[in-house]
Amino acid sequence: MEWASWSDFWAMGGYGFYVWGSFGATAACVGVEVMLLRRAAAHTRRRLRRMLQWEEQ
């Protein structure tokens, strides 16, 4: 596709709101997923450290 201007590109033939909204929603979901995975990994590391300390006693 060719667009005459940047505003035509962002409008996407009248579907820009849906196209860019979908990209934004997907990026937000991926960001939340990454945040939750990091949090879960940190929790798992803490739990493993506690288990190892308990076994050493």
Long-range contacts (C-beta under 8 A, 24 or more apart in sequence): none
